[in-house]
Every structure is written in structure tokens, then in C-alpha cells.
Amino acid sequence: PMSILTIAAGFVWGWLAVPLVIAGASVGMSLSFLVARYVLREWVQQRLSSNRKFAAVDKMVAVDGWTIVALLRLAPVVPFNV
């Protein structure tokens, strides 16, 4: 759906849409990260505490975060927006 909204913004605002879309995407991405990190982390941990795979990934990210996240991005099984 985002590509449809981006194209629609281009039709409505022309070249002004480029900074608007970039700014909107950056603000949305930042807010979703902050909410997930500081507001919903405990709730997600409680829900997934019995899942061994989640616990393993969480432990690996705590130890070597950048490498694990990069490897998860390369894996076709994990969607990019996770």
C-alpha cells in the first residue's frame, strides 16, 4: 500500500512529494521503532516467552545485535519489515 500512496502523493504535489514522502516515512519509521522498543517490548516478551526460537534470537541480538539483524535481513524466511 505504501507505493500506491507514494505515487498518489506524486500526482497531487509533484516534486514537492519527494521530501514530504521521505519525511513522513522517516517519522513513521522512528515512531514505530520507539513504540516497539519502549512501549510494547514487555508485552511481546510475555507473549513469546515460551517460544524457544524467539528466545534464541533475542539472546543473540543482545550479544551481537548488528550481525544478527543483518543476517536476519538476508534470510528469505524473515520478512524485511520484522
Secondary structure, DSSP 8 states (H G I E B T S, - for coil): -HHHHHHHHHHHHGGGHHHHHHHHHHHHHHHHHHIIIIISHHHHHHHHTT-HHHHHHHHHHHHHHHHHHHHHHH-TTS-TT-
